[in-house]
Amino acid sequence: MKQFNVTGMSCAACSARVEKAVYSVNGVTMCNVNLLTSSMSVDGSASIESIISAVEKAGYGASVKENNQIKQSSEDAQTGKLSKRLISSLILLIVLMYFSMGHTMLHFPLPSFFENTVILSTVQLLLTVIIMLINRSFFINGFKGLIHRSPNMDTLVALGSSAAFIYSTVELVKISASSEMPDLYFESAAMILTLITVGKTLEARSKGKTTDALKGLIDLAPKNASVIRDEKEISIPIGQVRIGDIFTVRPGESIPVDGIVIEGSSAINESALTGESLPIDKEINDEVSSGTVNLSGFLKCRAIHVGNDTALAKIIKAVSDASATKAPVAKIADRVSGIFVPIVMVIAIITTIVWTVISNDFGFALARGISVLVISCPCALGLATPVAIMVGNGIGAKNGILFKNAAALENTGKIDIVVLDKTGTITEGKPKVTDIIPINTDKNELVKISASLEAKSEHPLAGAIVEYAGKNELYETKDFSVSSGNGLSATINGEKVFGGKLEFIENFAKINDNVITQVDMLAQSGKTPMLFCRNNELLGIIAVADTIKKDSKQAISTLKNTGLRVVMLTGDNRKTAEAIGRQIGINEIISDVLPTQKEEIIRKLKIEGMVAMVGDGINDAPALTSADIGIALGTGTDIAIDAADVVILKSGLTDVTNSISLSSQTLKIIHQNLFWAFFYNTIGIPLAAGVFVPLGLTLNPIFGAAAMSLSSFCVISNALRLDLFKPMKISRKAEINMSENKQTKIINVEGMMCPHCEARVKTALEAIDGVVSALPNHEKNSVELVLSKDISDAELKKVIEEQGYKVI
């Protein structure tokens, strides 16, 4: 995608004209013009020269935009120029108003020299000419657009001011033949220009604030880095740092480029990059990111990503690119803006003609026509969407949420169904071995065989078993193969070995009812049981469990409370999935899902509403692409991140909730802005045209100009309310609860007949130190326990049997 800066645009009609001109170039497949940032994104095979030439032929300027360029200095310079223009215009306007209205209407004193009507009118003319010269850009841009048959907002201002000035000048010429003071509109011509400049100045200042978040990201990276060259520490500009350079970071300094720690340890503040408020401890071999702050220790690091390849540079580019795209809702405003100015000009001409005929007073009729020209505001229409998109993207980036384009920012808030992958999304994705149950072998042999088999698998559960085996020597495996989502097989010491789910192992070994019961109990405890067999003989069971992320339960509860349907997608068996679902509050679970089935499930769910898929793994990529909105966690694989529409820089689900909330608020602001822009013009133009004159309502051109100047300012100010967005944080209570090392255990109990029995068992069990909660169910003959520490089965059995019930 090619990026350009565009100059000379003043309203939505301008951006529509530039888009039309660029689309006419052979090879252009996509063009987005952003009025707010005066930038343009172009896709296709067309050359840069042909694109710039097309823009220039349309009456505007274009230049190639440098990587991550934010025109901070030029925006500030533009605001400064507008401020000077405004102050000069206001001083001269006050003098002009004293002569035109202060003296003639309010009888303010003037030297007798000015009592002459011709002299008094001539002074007004001269003051108006000076004000017009100060604000000549309106006339240059406006008439240039007219010549290129692309009239814009400046055209409306230039025509309105010129009409008032020419009419007044003609009337001044007639004064010499008469001593009467005619109706002159010099002050209207000057006031129109000054009030529009007021609006432009306020708009420029507000536009600067919309990019504050992005500028803040750019300012994160230090300008210099301390690197070691020839065994000496020197300070060099950050642009000269190369991959492999060794750089140092002292406490309080920002990290200049992405690197890996080779010496020292410290706490790093990553809040500006990820929104994570707590410092992250970094040690040798840990990665550090550009723009983060070293809080405590001295670090020596090796550069691994520099320039535009750093994490910070990629975030800046993502936000900048997203802001350059257009939201689908903006297309309505674009269609209207393309024909808005010509229609207004036609209405102004018709208004002047009709009122000339009706009132027989050309001065009154001209005032109506001028009012129509100056009250119409295509700018508000053009800015309604991009300002909200720019602010929303900036706020998202500041809180660790990256929307890849404007459509993603708009549509995330419209979703009906949130589908959550389990491993790595709801859970930490770092499972641990919890139970080892040897059956026809000993424990050590079971671990060695299972780890040898799983060593070649990339599945997280396999990694848990290999990690548990540690540095123990493993068997050599041959003929390794994977049955996707079900199990593994290989040849070890000339014997065929299989490992995987119960359903998979049943094809190779006979499983008795006792083993099936053990598998069920493990599954009901939220663990994933894996069975292993050799030569059709069952060797044993190894259970693995993953830790639920500390913010998952709270985030899921918030999603459900906002009316969203939450679905958990997992390859686990039904019982394991349901146990995890109970812990986090998800009732709708789709289990036993093979990686290849995820995309199909998403397609089916899309029939029932807009679907967001949240995942982090390679096998989630097709589902992320298929969903209406794909949300990838930043700790996930590059493939998943590339496939997603929204990237969460942190690993928790809290920011999934925040992304939906931010999108909803942004969309609400866009709708408010579009309503205001359409409502303003729908009411303002008829009022200016004199439709309500029979009701005694007329609009002076001066008030029309004032309304026009404030309309864009109101739209931008409304968008800036997004700065008040407060992301949801994980509650301290939830953090404490989830950080405790809790275990779930299911006990089968006979003899409970009614709720009274349940209450008796519950009271007895919860009296044990370490039992967080006990949930007996006499219909299922079971008790579900949540434990904060290890409690032996014998102790639990003793307490239950003391109450007169039998543990089976």
N, C-alpha and C positions, 0 to 999 in steps of 0.2 A: 504493500500500500504506500503510495506516494503522499507526502504531506506538504502543503503549501500555506504561506501567509497570503492573505488577500487584503488589498487596501482599497479605500473608496466606498465601501459599503456603509449605508446609513440605516437601512431598514430591511424588513423581510422581502420586499419587492426586489431589492438588490441581490440578496442571496439566491432568490428564485431565478433571477436573470443569469447569474453566474453559473448556477447548476445547469440551466438550459443550454448555455453556451458550451460548457464543457462536455455535456452529453452528446452534443453534435459532432464532437471529434471522433474520428474512426479509431476503434480500439478501446474506448472507454466503456467499462462494464458497470461501474458504480461511481457515483460522485455525491459526497455529502459536504455541504457548506455550512459552517457554524458561524452565525452572525455574532454570537457572544464573544468568541475568541478570535474573530476575523481570520479563521483558518479553513482549510479545505482538504478533504481526504479523497484520493482518486485511486481506483483500482482499474487494471487493464493493461493492455500492451502499448497504449499511446505514449509517445515521447513527451518528456518534460517540456521541450520547446513548443510543441504543438498545443499543449494544455495552457501554458502561459500566454501564447499568442491568442488563443480563443478568449481568455479572460480579458486581455487588453483590448481586443476588438469589441468586446461588450461594454467597454468604457471603464474598466477597473484595472488595478495592478495586481501582479502575483509574483511571488518568489518562493524558491524551495525552502522549506522549513527544516532547520537543523534538528538533530536528534534531541528530544526532551527539552526543546526550547520553549520557555515560557516568557512571553514578552512583558516582563515585569517593568523593565526600564522604560519601554515605549509606552506602556499604559500610564505609568507615572508621568511621563513627559506630556502625553495627551491631556491628562487631567490638569497638569500645570498650565498648558496653553489655553485650555478652556476656561480655567479660573481667571487668567489674565484678560481674556476676551470678555468674560462676564463682568469683571470689575470695571473695565473701561466702558462697556456698554451701559452698565447701571449708572455710572457717574453722568454720562452724556444724556441718558434717558431722563434722569431727574431734572436736569436743566431744561430739556425739551418739554417735559410735562409742566414745568413751571410756566414756560412761555405759552403752551397750547391750552392748558386747562387752568392752571393756577391764576393766570392773569385774566383770561377771557371769561371763565366761568366763576371763579372764586374772587376775582378782582384783587389779586395780589399786586403789590406796587411794582412798577417798572419805570425807568427813566422816560421822560416825555419823548425822547428820540424814537422809542419803540411804539408810540401811539399810532404811527403810520401803519396801516393794514399791510401794505406791500412789504415793508421792512420786517414787520413781525412775522409774516408768513415765510419770507426769505430766510430768516434765521432758523425757523423750524425746518425748512428744506435742507439747509446746510448741516444742521445737527443730525438729521435723518441720514443724509448721504454719508457722513462720517461713521455712523453706527452701521450702515450697510457695508461700508468698506471693511470695518473691523470684522464683520461676520460674512465676508465675501465667499467663504467656503460653501455656504448654503447655495449661493447663486452659481458658483463654478460647478459643483457636483450636480445640482438640480438641473441646470440647463444642458450639461453634458449628458445626463441620463435621457433628457428629452430628445437630444440630437441622435442618440443611439437607440431611440425608440424603446427605452427602458426607464420610464419615469419612476421616481422613488419618493421617499418622504421629503428629501431636500427639494425635490421638484415642487411639491405642494407648498412648502414654506416659501420658496422663491417666487412662485406664481402669486401667492396671496400677498406677500410683502410688496412685490413689484406692482401688482394691480392697485393697491392702496397708494403707493408712491406716484405712479403715473397719473392716476385720477386726480390726486391732490396737486400735482405739478401743472396739469392742464387747468385746473380751477384757479391756480395762482396766476397763470398767464391772463386769465379773464379779469382778475382783480383790477388791473390798470384801467379798465373801462368802467369800473364801479367802485364805489367807496365802501360797499357792504362786505362784511366778512363772510365768505362762503363756508360750507362744511368741508373741512380738510381732514385727511386721514394720515397725516405725517406721523403723528404719535402712534397710530395703529401699526403702521409699517415698521417703526422702530421697536415698538413693544412686542410685536410678534417675534422678531428676531431675538430680542433679549430674553423673552420668556422661554423660547425654544432652547436657547443657550443655557438657561438655568436647568432645564430638564436634561440636556446633554451632559452637563457637569455632574449633576446628581447621579445620572446613569453611569458615567465613567467611574465615579467613586464606588458605586455599588458593584459594578462589574469587577473591579479590582478585588473586592471582598469575596466574590464567588470563587476566585482561584486561590484564596488564602491557604486552604488545606494543601493544595498541590505545591504552592510555593514553599510551604512549611516542610514538605517532603524533600524538596530540592535543597533546602538549606540544611538538612540533616547531615549531609556528607561534608566533612571538613575540606578546606581548600588545599591543605598540605598534608603530607605523610612523613613520618620519621622512618627511614629505611636504613638498612645496614649495607653499605657498599665499601668494598676493600677493607673490611673489618672496622669501619668507622660509621658512626650514626650521623646521617645527614638529613636535612629537611628538604623535600622536593615537592613540586606541585602534584596533586593527586593524579593528573592526567599522565604523568611520567612513570607511574608505578606499573611494573610488568609482572606477569604471572611468574611465580617462583621467587619473587623478591621477599626478603625477610624484613618485616616491619615491627616496630614496637609501639605499644599503647600504654600510657601511664594512667593512673587513677584520675577520673574526671574528663578524660579525652574521649572523643568520638573515634570509632573504628573507621579507617579511611576506605578500605575495600574488603571484599569477602575473603576470609582466610581460615586457616586451621591452626589451632594453638599448638606450638611446639615447645613452649616453656612458660611456666607460671600457671596460676589459677586466679579466678576472679568472679565476681558477680556482675552480670551484664544487664543493663536496663534496655529491654527490647520494646518498650511500650509504644514508642513513636512508630515502630515498624509493624508490630502485630497487635497492638492494643492491650497486650498482657501487662498488667500493672505490677506483678511481682517480678523481682530480678531473677535471672536464670544463672545458675552456677555453671561456669565453664572451666574445663580442665584440659590437660594435654590430649590431643586428637579430637577435641570438640571443635565444631565449626562456629565462626563468628561472622556477623553480617555488617556490611557497610551502613553507617548511620546510627548504629546502636552505641550506647555509652558504657565505658568501663567504669565501674563504681568503686572498686577497692584495690585489687592487686595489680602488679606489673605483668604485662603479657608480651610475649614474643610470638609472632605468628608468621606463617608463610602464605603469601597471596595465592588464591586459587581462582578468583574471578575479579576482573578489573573492568573499568570503563562501563560500557553499556551492558555488560554481562553480569553485573552485581545484582543481588536481590533487590536493592533499593532502586537501581536504574530500571529494572524490569517492572517494578511496581509503578514508578512514575510514568513509564511508557504505557502501561496498561490503563492507568487512569486517564492519561492524555488522549490515548486512542479511543477510549470509551466515550469521552466527552466530545470527541469529534464526530461520533456517529449520531444518527437521528432515531428517536423513539417513534414507533408506529403511530402514536397519537398525534405527532407533530405534522403528519401528512395532511390533515384537515386544514391546519393553519397555512401550510405551504401552498395548497391549492387556492385558498382564498387570497393569500398575499400576492400571488402571481398576477391576478387581475384587479386587485383592490385599487391601486392608484389610478389607472385609466378610468375605472368606474367613478371614482370620486371626482375626477376632473370633469367628466361628462355631467355628473349631478350638479357640480358648481356652475357650469355654463347654463344648464337648463334652469337652475334656481335664479340666476341673474336675469335671464330672459323673461321668465314668468313674472318675477316681481317688478321688472321694468314695465311690463304690460299692465299688471294689476294696479301698481301704485303710482305709475307715471313719475317715479322718482328714482333716477338712475343711481344716485348716491346711496339710497337705502337698499336698492337691489344689489349693488356692488358689495355692500357690507355683508349681505346674506351670502353671496357667492364666496367672498373671502373667508367668512366664518366656516363654511363647509370645507374649504381647502385646509384651513389651519387646525380644525378640531379633529380631523381624521388622522388616525394613528396606526399605520401598518407596523410600526416598531413594536408595539405591545404584543401584536399577534406573533411576530417573529421571535420575540424574546421569551414568550410564555413557557415554552418547553425547554430550550437549551439552558436557561439559567438554572432551572430546577435540576436538570440532569447534571450540570457541572457541579452544583453544590452537593447534590446527593452522592455523586462519585467521590468527591473530596472527603465528605464526612465518612463514607464507607471505608476509604483507604486509611483514614486516620484511626479507624477502629478495627483494622485488620480484615476488611471485607472488600474484595475486588470484583466489580461487575465488569465483564469483558466488553460490553457494549450497552448502548442506551436501551435497546429492546429488552435485555436481561434485567436492567434496573426497573423498567416499567412492568414487566410480566411476573417478576418474582412475587410481587404483592398480590397477584391475581390467582395464585394456585389454590386448589381445593384439597389435594392429596399430597402428603409428604411420605415418601418411601425411604426408609432408613436401612442401609446395609448394616449387618450386625458387627462383624469383625473389623476392628479398626475405626469404626464410626460410632457405634454405641459403646463398644468396649475398647480397651486400650490397644488391642491387636497384638498383645504380648502374652500369650497364654502360658500357663505353668502346669506342670504335672502335679496332680492332686492325689491320685490313687493308683497303686500298682497291685494287681490281683493275679498272681501266677496260678495256673491251673494244672498243666501237665509238665511243668518245668519249675526251676527255682527263679527267684526274683532277679538275680544278676543276669542270668541267661536271657530272661524275657526282655530286660532293658537293653542288653547288648544286641539281640536279634532285631528288636523293634527299631533301635537307633540306627543300625546298619541299613535297614530297609528304608527308613525315612530320610537318611542323610542326603539322598539325591532329589528329594522333593522340595519345592519352594513354598509349600503351604505353611502358614504360621503354626499350625498344630504340630507339624513335623518338626519344626524348629524347636518347639518346647521339649520334645522327647530327646532330640539330639543334645540340647543344652543340658538336660537332666543327666544324660550319660557322661557329660563332662569330657575329660581327656582320655577316658578309657579307650583302649584299642578296639576298633570295630572290625567286623568281618568284611571281607571283600564280596561285593555283590556283582552279579552278572544278569543279563537279560532283564534289566529294570524297565518296568512299564507302568503307566498310570491309567486308571479307569476314572476319567474326570468326574470329580465330585463324589466318588464312591470309595476308592481304595487304590492300593499299590500291590505290585508283585515283583519278585526278583528271585534269582537263584543264589542260595548261600550254602557253601560247602557241598554243592551238588544236589541240594534239596530245595524244592519249591516252597517259597514263603509268601504268605499273603497278609495284608494288614488293611484295616478300614472299618466301615460301618458294619453293624450286625447283619443287615440285609445282604451286604457284599460277601461277608465271611460265610454265611449260611450256604453259599454255593460251593464251598470247598471243605467244610468241616461240619460235623454234627454238633448242634448246640442244644444242651438240655434245658429244661424249664428253670432250673436254679440259676444258670448263667443269664438267661433272659430276664429273670427277676432282678438280678444284680445290675444288669444294664439299665433296666427301667428305673431303678432307684437312683442310680448315678445321674441319669438324664433328668429325673424329676428334681434333682438338686441343682440343676443348671450347669452340669458338667457334660463334656462331650466324651462318651466312652468309645475307645477304639479297640478292636479285637485283632489278635494275631494268631495265625495257624501255620503249621509246617507239616507238609505231607499228609494233609487232611486231618491233622490232629491239632485241636485247639491248645494254644500255649498260655493264653491269659488275656487279661483286660488291662489297659492303661487309660485312665481318665484324665482329661485335660480341661482346665477352666480358664476363662479369660476374665480380667478385672473390668468391671463397668466403670466408665469414666465418671469422675466426680460430679460433672454438671449434666449428665444425660437425663436423669430422672426429672430434674427441675425444668430443663429445656423442653422435654417431651410434654410435661404437664402444661407448660405455657402454650405450646403449639395446640394442644387439645382444647385449652380454655379459649383460644381465639376462634374456635369452630373448625379447625382443620382436622381432616381425617389422617391419622398417623398409622402407617403400616410398617412392620419389620420384615425384612427379607433376609433369609439365612439358609445356608446349606445344612444346618444342624437338623437332627431329628425333631419330631414334633414335641416330644416331652421336654427336651433340653430347651428348645425355643420358648415353650410356654413358661418354663421356670424363670427364664431371663425376662420374659415379657411381664410376669407378675412383679418382679423386682423393680421394673422401670415404669410400669403403668401402661403397657401397650397390650391391647386385647386382640387386635387384628394382626395375625402372624401368618406369613407364608413361609413354610419350612420345607426342608428336603429339596431345596432348589439347586439345580446344577448351574454352573457359571454360564452355560450357553442358553439357559432358560430365562435369565433375568430380563433381557431385552423384550422377549415375548410377553412376560408378565406386565412390564411397563406399558406396552402397546394396548393390552387389554384394559388396564386401569385408566388409560387416557380416554376410553369411551365414556367413563363415568365422571370425568372432570379434568381440569388442568393438573398435571402431575409434576412434582419436583422430586428428583432422585438424588439422594445424598450418599456419596461413597468415596473410597480412597484407593481402591486397588485396580490393578490392570484389568481384572475380570469385571470391573464395574464400568469400564469405558463405553462399551456398546449401550448399556442401559442409560448412562449419563447423556449420551448423544441422542438416544431415542426419546427421552423425557422432554416435556415442554421446557423445563429448566433443570439443567444439570448442576449440582453443587458439589464441588470437590474440596476435601480438607487439604490444607497446605502441607500436611505431613505425609500425604499420599504419594503415589507414583506420578512421574511426569506425564505418563499417558493419560491417567485419570484427570489431571489438571488441564491438559490440553483439550480434552473432550468436554470439559465443563463450561457452563456459562458464567458461573459465579465461583470464586475461589476464596475459601476461608483460610486465612493465614495461620490461625491457631488450630488445634486439633479437636476442640470441644464443640458440642452441639449448640451452646449458648449463642454463638454468632450466626448459626443457621436461623435461629429465631430473630436475631437482630437484623439479618439481611432481609427477611420477609417484612419486618416492621418498618425498616428504612424505606424499602420499596413502596410499601403502602402509603407512607407519609409523603414520599416524593410524588407519587401518582396523584394524591389528593391535592398537593400544591399545583401540579400541572393543570388539573381540572379547574381549580379556582382561578388560575391565571388565564386560561382560555375562556372561561365564563366571563371574567372581568373584561378581557379584550373585546370579545364579541358584543357583550352587553353595552360597553362604553360606546362602541361605534354605532350599534343599533339605535341607541337613544340619542347620542350626540349629533349624528349627521342630520336626522330629521329636525332636531331642535335648532341647529345652525341654519338649516334651509328655510326656516320660518313656518314649518308645518303647524306649530302651536301658537302662531301669532294671533289667531282668533281668540285664544284663551288668555291673551295678554302676555305670552312668554316669548321674548326675543333674546338672541345671544349676540353680544358685542364680540367682534373679532378678537379683541384683547383677551376676553375670558375664554374664548375658544383655544387661543394659543396657550393660555395657562393650563387648561385641561389637558391639551396634547402633551405639554412638557412634563406633566406629572404622571401621565398614564404609564409610561415605561418605567418610571421610578417606582411606582406602586407595584408593578409586576416583579421587578427585581427584589424589592424590599420584602415582598411576600415569600419569594424563594429563599431569602436569607433566614427565614424563620426555621429552616431545616438545621441551622446551627444549634438550635435548642434541643436537637435529638439526643436523647439519653439512652445509650445501649443498656440492655439488661445485663446485670452481673450475677454470677453465681452467689447465692446467699451463703453466709458464713455457716449457718446451720446445716445446709445441704453439704457443704464442703467437709464439715466435721463428720457428718454421718457417713458420707461415702468414703472418706479417707480411713475410717476404721476398718480393720481387717475382718470383715464379716464373712461368715460361712453359712450356707444353707444346708439343712439336713432333713430328710424325710424318714419318718419311722412308721412302720405298719403296726397298728394296735388293734387287738380284738377285744370285744366286750363293751365298747361305748355304744349306748343305745339311744341317747337323747342329748339335747343341749346342756342338760345339767351335768351329764358325764363329761362333755367337752369342757365345761367351765372348771370342773374338778381337776382334770388333767392339765389344763392351761395354767391354773393357779399354782399347782405343784411344780411344773416345769419352770415357770418364770421366777420361782423363788431361788433357782440355782444361779449362782454367780456365773455370768458369761452368756446366759440365755437372754437375748434381746427381746424376742417375741416367740410365742408358741401359738399355732393356729390348728387346733384339732378339728377333724371332720368325721362325725360318726357314720355318715353315709358312705364315705370312701374308706373308712377304717384306717385313717392316717393322721399323722401330726406333722405339720411343716414347722421346722425350727429355724430361726435366724440367730446365729451365735457370733459373739464378738471375740471368742478365743476357743481353742481346742477343748472339747469336753468328751471324755471317753464314752463309748456306746454303753459300757457296763454301768456307768453312773446314771445315764439317762434311763436305761432299762430298769434299774433298781427303783428309781423314783416313781416311774409309771406303775410298776407292779405292786409297789406299796399302796397304791390307790385302788388295787383290786382288778387291774386290767392286764392283759397278756401281750407282750411284745413279740411279734413274729418276724 
